[in-house]
Amino acid sequence: MIRIGCAVWAYNGWVGDLFPPGTRNSEFLRLYSRQLTTVEGNTTFYATPTPATVARWAEETPPDFHFCFKLPRDVSHAGPLADKLAQARAFIERMQGLGSRCGPFFLQLPPAYGPTRLADLERFLAGWPPEVALALEVRHPDWYLPVGEVPLMELLARYRIGRVVMDVRPIRDPTEPPTTLLADARERKPDVPLRPLRGGGPTLVRYIGHPDLARNEPFLAEWAARIAEWTTTDPQIYLFMHCPDESRSPTLCRQIAARLRAHGAPLAERDDEPPTTPAQLNLFG
């Protein structure tokens, strides 16, 4: 099953597109979760929500909606991972208030965390609760060379951990003069090669789209064909559409959904009745 979403659920620029005109900020999550089936939870990298906040998120979303939360930086970016297992388990426990809405967590390793720390990474993964889905994102360049990639993929298979696949190609065309928007995106997003490899758990794809939507066409066609093929053996695929111009992310979601549907790929679809006032565009309708 393929789930499609954005990097955030609250963006004022979506009012009049993903959200009806006049939508209040307090309604963003409820309406987002009736149009898309998953969302990246990047805010938890900076702060762990209170139990009351977790309960409110659960109340505002359908039971089949999936949040994919990033582990806090106090776990991933504060020294050896193995020393942070207790904190990671406490974070998991906090988020369990979401119930069925709790999708895979993802661990984003810092750029300086390379294959020389493989033993530490294995100790962490060995201590991760096996019943809780997790995907791993790596950024150090040596993870993308055989010396790092081969043992990493073996580790992910052994502990049934998924891989986060980052595609930054649309924003890194070396022949294109960078606009301010692109320059900022290139500064914030890692310059890593595309390695469309799947681990032993759920696959999370983070696609960084070009703000000129036409430039995404060949990449979206490639991804639709690849993901449609993956679904024959991979039961859990999460596709997150980013864009330097966040207002265009819902359009990218629509475009990749249409292409996947044309391939006959199994999409998690929204069955909820869309809001009736004011008129609402239904992403999957």
Residue, then its C-alpha position, 0 to 999 in steps of 0.5 A: m500500500i502506498r501512502i502519499g503526503c507532504a512534509v507538513w500539514a499546516y501551511n497558510g498558502w494551501v488555503g484555497d487549494l488543499f484547504p477551502p477558502g477561509t480555513r482557520n489554522s486550527e482546522f488545518l490538520r483535520l482537513y489535511s488528513r481528509q485529503l492525504t493519507t500520511v505526513e512527515g512529523n519533522t516538528t518532533f525533531y525539535a520538541t516532543p509533544t505533550p500527551a494532550t497534544v498527541a491526544r488532540w492530533a489523534e482526535e482530529t485525524p481518521p484512524d487510518f491516517h499515518f504520522c511518520f515522526k522523526l526521532p528527536r535530535d536529542v537522540s540522533h544528534a547528541g553523541p552515541l546512539a546506543d546511549k540514547l535508547a532509553q530516550a528513544r523508547a520514552f519518545i515511542e511511548r509518548m507517541q503511542g497515544l496516536g494508536s493506529r495513526c502512528g506510522p513508521f518513525f524515522l531516524q535521520l543520522p547527522p552528516a558527520y555520522g559515517p560508517t566508522r560508527l556502524a557498531d554504535l548504530e547496530r547496538f541502537l537498532a538491536g535495542w529498538p523495539p522490533e514491533v515498532a516500525l523504523a526507517l533510517e536516513v543517512r547523510h554521510p557520503d561514505w554510506y553511499l559508497p560500497v564500503g558503507e552501503v553494503p554493511l548498512m543494507e545488511l544491518l537494515a535487513r537483519y533488524r527489519i529496518g526500512r530505508v529513507v530514500m532522498d531524491v534531490r535531483p530536481i533541485r540540483d541541476p548543475t546547468e540551471p542558474p540558482t534562484t534565491l529559492l533554489a539556492d536556499a533549498r540546496e543549502r538546506k537539503p543534503d547533496v546525496p546521490l539517489r540510491p533507490l534501495r529498500g531495507g528490511g522495513p517500510t520504505l520512505v521516499r522524500y522527493i524534493g521537487h522543483p518549483d517549476l512543476a514541468r521540470n518534475e515530469p521525468f522524475l515523477a514518471e520514473w518514480a511512478a514506474r519504480i514504486a509500482e514495481w516495488t509494491t509487488t514485494d513491498p507492503q509499506i511505501y510512504l511517499f513525501m512530496h517536498c518543494p522549495d515553494e511549499s504551496r506547490s507540494p499538494t500539486l506534486c502529490r496529485q501528479i504522482a498519485a495520478r501516475l501511480r493510479a495509471h500504473g494500477a498501483p495500490l494507493a491508500e485512498r481517502d474515503d471521507e466526504p470532503p468538506t462541503t463549505p466552502a467548496q473543497l478540492n478532493l486530492f484523490g477524488 
